[in-house]
Amino acid sequence: MFYKDILNNGLRILIEPMENVRSITVGVWIKSGSRFESEKTQGISHLLEHMLFKGTDKMSARDIAERVDSIGGHMNAFTSKEYTCIYLKVIDTHFDIALDILSDMYFNSKFTEEELKKEKQVILEEIKMYEDTPDEYVHDLVLEGSYEGHELAHNILGDRKSVNDILLDDLNDHYNTYFTADKTVVSVSGNIDRSQAVSSIAKYFNVFKEKNSQSNDSLSIPNFKQNNILKTKDTEQIHKCIAFSSLHVNDERLYQLNLLNNIIGGGMSSKLFQELREERGLCYAVFSYYLNFLDSGLFIIYAGVAEDNYYESCDLIWEILNNVKNGDITKEELERSKEQVKGNILMGLESTSNRMARLGRDELIKEKILTTDEIIQKIDQTTENDLVKLADDIFNKDNMSNAVIGPVSEIYQLK
């Protein structure tokens, strides 16, 4: 069971006690991501996340690292299209120390010209590394094509020009706009008492500034674009992503989509893996996944294949999708998918980090959290016809973007 409390300053707190563990994971979730950036400041949310680790008024970057290590903790952070999270996992006796560290980084990080210059160089190297990894880079390209002209097309890292052009004033403006109580959620899971947790969080997270007048509540809804992006490059494999317009984060069919993805390309027993890899040996890596945003979503298929297998694999992928649209989902496949998805959910509950992440993300983005029983019920109620209808809605050639990196001169058009 989880609990929600709201402090007088508007900060939302989510607590999920777990009596049979000795760890606690604390996450601070901020509604700051690449979709809230302008063309000029692309990458600033990710850059700001990095700068949180560069030192505060009372701790240097080394002090932060040594203090976390001295309590046996694990700390990390990440930035997405719609949020940033910084989290720290510790044993239960160090809960207040964890809050002290996280709150100091949140409220008192020092942004200096010297550190900004160094961190820009780090991110520029990260961009170069990413572009040298085609099996990862191609996923960003298909997002750029699908959301061309919209903020969701922004690369989370930014690009070379935007990162270089970000000023210290830009960083401070972004911080003041998004690091506010109304755009922040603190989520906690582990061996902790609710009242103790709320009291401690109120103690450390009590110095929010006045809300900035700028808000990210009113967002432009993206229109899916049918695009083909090709980067001809001398690689050993052709890396291909296909994206279809899909469901937003609050769509009632989201758990149906989870099951459909699992059947198509979510695991070793999936249709794509079995047909392309096991039966025909056309590739090593082939899989599908989905992305859900506040107002839109994508269903994406990736395959890395040799040049000789490129055309056959493309046709086979579409054949599999077309067959699913026409009813090729058996009762046995659906039941296997249900058990696999439920197993992943229930086994994930054994982790304080997973529970913390579910609470924080769902509260910040969805503003509602389903119980585990409610989720399982939605999964169990799904029928084969539900998935066939969903597949028919999503898998449409007129609703599809492509991205390819490899030794080819054109993108193959499906028959």
Secondary structure in CASP SS format (residue, H / E / C, confidence):
PFRMAT SS
TARGET T0000
AUTHOR 0000-0000-0000
METHOD secondary structure of the structure
MODEL  1
M C 1.00
F C 1.00
Y E 1.00
K E 1.00
D E 1.00
I E 1.00
L C 1.00
N C 1.00
N C 1.00
G C 1.00
L C 1.00
R E 1.00
I E 1.00
L E 1.00
I E 1.00
E E 1.00
P E 1.00
M C 1.00
E C 1.00
N C 1.00
V C 1.00
R C 1.00
S E 1.00
I E 1.00
T E 1.00
V E 1.00
G E 1.00
V E 1.00
W E 1.00
I E 1.00
K C 1.00
S C 1.00
G C 1.00
S H 1.00
R H 1.00
F H 1.00
E C 1.00
S C 1.00
E C 1.00
K C 1.00
T C 1.00
Q C 1.00
G C 1.00
I H 1.00
S H 1.00
H H 1.00
L H 1.00
L H 1.00
E H 1.00
H H 1.00
M H 1.00
L C 1.00
F C 1.00
K C 1.00
G E 1.00
T E 1.00
D C 1.00
K C 1.00
M C 1.00
S E 1.00
A H 1.00
R H 1.00
D H 1.00
I H 1.00
A H 1.00
E H 1.00
R H 1.00
V H 1.00
D H 1.00
S H 1.00
I C 1.00
G C 1.00
G C 1.00
H E 1.00
M E 1.00
N E 1.00
A E 1.00
F E 1.00
T E 1.00
S C 1.00
K C 1.00
E C 1.00
Y C 1.00
T E 1.00
C E 1.00
I E 1.00
Y E 1.00
L E 1.00
K E 1.00
V E 1.00
I E 1.00
D H 1.00
T H 1.00
H H 1.00
F H 1.00
D H 1.00
I H 1.00
A H 1.00
L H 1.00
D H 1.00
I H 1.00
L H 1.00
S H 1.00
D H 1.00
M H 1.00
Y H 1.00
F H 1.00
N H 1.00
S E 1.00
K C 1.00
F C 1.00
T C 1.00
E H 1.00
E H 1.00
E H 1.00
L H 1.00
K H 1.00
K H 1.00
E H 1.00
K H 1.00
Q H 1.00
V H 1.00
I H 1.00
L H 1.00
E H 1.00
E H 1.00
I H 1.00
K H 1.00
M H 1.00
Y H 1.00
E H 1.00
D C 1.00
T C 1.00
P H 1.00
D H 1.00
E H 1.00
Y H 1.00
V H 1.00
H H 1.00
D H 1.00
L H 1.00
V H 1.00
L H 1.00
E H 1.00
G H 1.00
S H 1.00
Y C 1.00
E C 1.00
G C 1.00
H C 1.00
E H 1.00
L H 1.00
A H 1.00
H C 1.00
N C 1.00
I C 1.00
L C 1.00
G C 1.00
D C 1.00
R H 1.00
K H 1.00
S H 1.00
V H 1.00
N H 1.00
D H 1.00
I C 1.00
L C 1.00
L H 1.00
D H 1.00
D H 1.00
L H 1.00
N H 1.00
D H 1.00
H H 1.00
Y H 1.00
N H 1.00
T H 1.00
Y H 1.00
F C 1.00
T C 1.00
A H 1.00
D H 1.00
K H 1.00
T E 1.00
V E 1.00
V E 1.00
S E 1.00
V E 1.00
S E 1.00
G E 1.00
N C 1.00
I C 1.00
D C 1.00
R H 1.00
S H 1.00
Q H 1.00
A H 1.00
V H 1.00
S H 1.00
S H 1.00
I H 1.00
A H 1.00
K H 1.00
Y H 1.00
F C 1.00
N C 1.00
V C 1.00
F C 1.00
K C 1.00
E C 1.00
K C 1.00
N C 1.00
S C 1.00
Q C 1.00
S C 1.00
N C 1.00
D C 1.00
S C 1.00
L C 1.00
S C 1.00
I C 1.00
P C 1.00
N C 1.00
F C 1.00
K C 1.00
Q C 1.00
N C 1.00
N E 1.00
I E 1.00
L E 1.00
K E 1.00
T E 1.00
K C 1.00
D C 1.00
T C 1.00
E C 1.00
Q C 1.00
I E 1.00
H E 1.00
K E 1.00
C E 1.00
I E 1.00
A E 1.00
F E 1.00
S E 1.00
S C 1.00
L C 1.00
H C 1.00
V C 1.00
N C 1.00
D C 1.00
E C 1.00
R C 1.00
L H 1.00
Y H 1.00
Q H 1.00
L H 1.00
N H 1.00
L H 1.00
L H 1.00
N H 1.00
N H 1.00
I H 1.00
I H 1.00
G H 1.00
G C 1.00
G C 1.00
M C 1.00
S C 1.00
S C 1.00
K H 1.00
L H 1.00
F H 1.00
Q H 1.00
E H 1.00
L H 1.00
R H 1.00
E H 1.00
E H 1.00
R C 1.00
G C 1.00
L C 1.00
C E 1.00
Y E 1.00
A E 1.00
V E 1.00
F E 1.00
S E 1.00
Y E 1.00
Y E 1.00
L E 1.00
N E 1.00
F C 1.00
L C 1.00
D C 1.00
S C 1.00
G E 1.00
L E 1.00
F E 1.00
I E 1.00
I E 1.00
Y E 1.00
A E 1.00
G E 1.00
V E 1.00
A C 1.00
E H 1.00
D H 1.00
N H 1.00
Y H 1.00
Y H 1.00
E H 1.00
S H 1.00
C H 1.00
D H 1.00
L H 1.00
I H 1.00
W H 1.00
E H 1.00
I H 1.00
L H 1.00
N H 1.00
N H 1.00
V H 1.00
K H 1.00
N C 1.00
G C 1.00
D C 1.00
I C 1.00
T C 1.00
K H 1.00
E H 1.00
E H 1.00
L H 1.00
E H 1.00
R H 1.00
S H 1.00
K H 1.00
E H 1.00
Q H 1.00
V H 1.00
K H 1.00
G H 1.00
N H 1.00
I H 1.00
L H 1.00
M H 1.00
G H 1.00
L C 1.00
E C 1.00
S C 1.00
T H 1.00
S H 1.00
N H 1.00
R H 1.00
M H 1.00
A H 1.00
R H 1.00
L H 1.00
G H 1.00
R H 1.00
D H 1.00
E H 1.00
L H 1.00
I H 1.00
K H 1.00
E C 1.00
K C 1.00
I C 1.00
L C 1.00
T C 1.00
T H 1.00
D H 1.00
E H 1.00
I H 1.00
I H 1.00
Q H 1.00
K H 1.00
I H 1.00
D H 1.00
Q C 1.00
T C 1.00
T C 1.00
E H 1.00
N H 1.00
D H 1.00
L H 1.00
V H 1.00
K H 1.00
L H 1.00
A H 1.00
D H 1.00
D H 1.00
I H 1.00
F C 1.00
N C 1.00
K H 1.00
D H 1.00
N H 1.00
M E 1.00
S E 1.00
N E 1.00
A E 1.00
V E 1.00
I E 1.00
G E 1.00
P C 1.00
V C 1.00
S C 1.00
E C 1.00
I C 1.00
Y C 1.00
Q C 1.00
L C 1.00
K C 1.00
END
